[in-house]
Amino acid sequence: MTFSIVARCAKTGQFGIAISSSSPAVAARCAHVRAGVGAVASQNITDPALGPLVLDRLADGLPAGDALKAVTGGRLHIEYRQLLVVDRAGGVAIHSGSQVLGLWGEATGMGCAAGGNLLGDPGIPAAMVAAFETSAGHLGERLLRALEAGLAKGGEAGPVRSAGLKVADRLDWPLVDLRIDWADDPIGMLRAAWEVYAPQMAAYVQRAEDPTQAPSYGVPGDE
């Protein structure tokens, strides 16, 4: 019921995830990023607690594979979970349990990992990785292109209804946290939201760090 990609930008050190599902509000449950630490997708029959647990192990200094093993080892119901992890060095790891739903797949690339379940085509994760690796620009743009490639390859077996894009930079709060929680074309709407938000990202950071130097708000009544 989900396909996603987690990645690290080798140039900026940013971490991010793009994700889509037939279920509502997928990014609220499944997308986890932490500045300077990593990114985790916790999906399939989701336990949202697993993402922060893996991030904690990454923060302790464990590489992606060891962090994943530390959380999944002996854990109750772990056979129902699918987890994708990228660490601060760009290392990646994936867990796909024996009870992952439907047609599922996974793929890894340079600083990225993609996976999904109830897929329309087994090649979707590989298509997402290829799109990420051959794209350029901001990490958010590259992740979105990967998500669009997954949809073009077949997406889920049924229609997707929600999508999200989340990126951590150097601050405690996400640089990007865009969600479409229920729609007929969530990935298209996510693209539209990104096109509006991307040119304003730096301004929002500036307003947080030093509002005296921030650009105007661009809203009615702002002089």
C-alpha positions in Angstrom: 0.0 0.0 0.0 3.1 2.3 -0.1 6.1 3.2 -2.2 8.9 5.5 -1.0 12.5 6.5 -1.3 14.9 7.8 1.4 18.1 9.6 0.5 21.0 11.7 1.5 22.4 14.6 -0.6 26.1 14.2 -0.9 26.6 17.9 -1.5 24.6 19.4 1.3 24.2 16.5 3.9 20.5 16.9 3.8 18.2 13.9 4.4 14.8 13.3 2.9 12.0 11.0 2.0 9.3 11.0 -0.6 6.4 8.6 -0.1 2.9 7.8 -1.5 0.1 5.4 -0.6 -3.5 4.4 -1.2 -4.0 5.0 2.5 -4.7 8.5 3.9 -2.0 10.7 5.5 0.9 8.3 4.8 3.6 10.8 5.5 2.2 11.5 9.0 2.9 7.9 10.0 5.8 6.7 7.8 8.2 9.6 7.1 11.0 10.2 9.6 14.0 12.5 9.2 16.6 14.0 11.6 19.2 16.7 10.7 22.7 15.3 10.8 21.5 11.8 11.5 19.5 10.2 8.7 16.1 9.3 7.2 13.8 6.3 7.8 10.6 5.1 6.1 8.5 2.8 8.3 5.8 1.3 6.1 3.6 -1.7 5.0 1.6 -2.5 8.2 3.1 0.5 9.9 4.5 0.9 13.3 5.3 4.7 13.4 7.4 4.2 16.5 10.1 2.3 14.5 11.3 5.4 12.6 12.4 7.3 15.7 13.9 4.2 17.2 16.1 3.7 14.2 17.0 7.4 14.1 18.1 7.1 17.7 20.4 4.3 16.9 21.8 6.2 14.0 22.4 9.2 16.3 24.4 6.8 18.6 26.8 6.4 15.7 25.6 3.0 14.3 25.6 2.7 10.5 22.4 2.0 8.7 22.6 -1.8 8.7 23.5 -2.1 12.3 20.9 0.5 13.4 18.3 -1.5 11.5 19.3 -4.8 13.1 19.4 -3.2 16.6 15.7 -2.2 16.2 14.3 -5.2 14.2 16.2 -8.0 16.0 13.7 -10.0 18.1 11.0 -7.3 17.8 7.4 -8.5 18.0 5.5 -8.4 14.6 8.6 -7.3 12.7 7.7 -9.6 9.9 4.8 -7.2 9.0 7.1 -4.2 8.6 9.1 -2.7 5.8 11.8 -0.2 6.7 14.2 1.9 4.6 17.2 3.6 6.2 19.9 6.0 5.1 22.6 7.2 7.4 25.0 10.2 7.7 27.6 8.6 5.5 25.0 7.7 2.8 24.9 4.1 3.8 21.6 2.4 3.3 19.7 -0.7 4.6 16.3 -2.2 4.1 14.1 -4.6 6.0 11.2 -6.3 4.2 9.5 -8.8 6.5 8.0 -12.1 5.4 4.4 -10.7 5.7 4.9 -7.6 3.5 1.7 -7.2 1.5 1.2 -8.2 -2.2 3.8 -7.6 -4.9 6.7 -5.9 -3.2 10.2 -4.8 -4.0 13.3 -2.9 -2.9 16.4 -1.3 -4.5 19.4 0.6 -3.3 21.7 3.2 -5.0 24.2 5.8 -4.2 23.0 7.3 -0.9 19.4 6.2 -1.5 17.0 3.3 -0.9 13.6 2.7 -2.4 10.9 0.1 -1.6 7.2 -0.6 -1.7 4.4 -3.1 -1.2 1.2 -3.8 -3.1 3.0 -2.5 -6.1 1.8 -2.4 -9.7 5.1 -3.5 -11.0 8.2 -5.1 -9.3 10.5 -2.7 -11.0 9.2 0.4 -9.3 11.9 0.7 -6.6 14.6 0.4 -9.2 12.9 3.0 -11.4 12.8 5.3 -8.4 16.5 4.8 -7.6 17.4 5.4 -11.3 15.4 8.6 -11.4 17.0 9.9 -8.2 20.6 9.1 -9.3 20.1 10.7 -12.7 18.4 13.9 -11.5 20.0 17.1 -10.3 19.1 20.1 -8.1 17.7 20.3 -4.6 17.2 17.0 -2.7 13.5 17.7 -2.5 13.3 18.0 -6.3 15.3 14.8 -6.8 13.1 12.9 -4.3 9.9 14.1 -6.0 11.2 13.1 -9.4 11.9 9.6 -8.0 8.3 9.5 -6.6 6.9 10.5 -10.0 9.0 7.8 -11.7 7.6 5.2 -9.3 4.0 6.3 -10.3 4.9 6.3 -14.0 6.2 2.7 -13.6 2.9 1.6 -12.2 2.6 2.9 -8.7 0.4 0.8 -6.4 -1.9 -1.9 -7.6 -4.7 0.5 -6.9 -5.0 4.3 -6.9 -2.8 6.3 -4.6 -4.5 8.8 -2.3 -1.8 10.5 -0.2 1.8 11.6 -0.6 4.5 13.5 1.3 7.9 15.1 0.9 10.1 15.7 4.0 13.6 17.0 4.1 15.9 17.8 7.1 18.8 20.2 6.7 20.9 21.6 9.5 18.1 22.8 11.9 16.0 20.8 14.4 12.8 21.3 12.3 12.3 20.1 8.8 13.3 22.4 5.9 10.5 20.7 3.9 7.4 19.0 5.2 4.7 18.9 2.5 1.8 16.5 2.7 -1.2 15.7 0.6 -3.4 13.6 2.9 -6.3 12.6 0.7 -6.8 13.4 -3.0 -7.3 11.8 -6.4 -3.9 13.0 -7.6 -1.7 13.4 -4.5 1.6 13.2 -6.3 0.5 15.9 -8.8 -0.7 18.0 -6.0 2.6 17.5 -4.1 4.4 18.7 -7.2 2.3 21.8 -7.2 2.9 22.4 -3.5 6.7 22.0 -4.0 6.7 24.4 -6.9 5.1 27.1 -4.6 7.2 26.3 -1.5 10.7 25.7 -3.0 11.4 29.4 -3.9 10.4 30.4 -0.4 12.4 27.9 1.6 15.4 30.1 2.4 13.2 32.9 3.5 11.5 30.8 6.1 14.8 29.8 7.5 16.0 33.4 7.6 12.8 34.5 9.4 13.5 31.8 12.0 17.2 32.6 12.5 17.1 36.4 12.2 13.8 38.1 11.4 15.5 41.5 11.3 17.2 40.5 8.1 14.3 38.5 6.6 12.5 39.4 3.4 9.0 40.7 3.4 6.2 38.3 3.9 4.5 39.0 0.6 1.0 39.0 2.1 -1.7 41.7 2.1 -1.0 44.4 4.7 2.8 43.7 4.7 4.7 46.9 3.9 
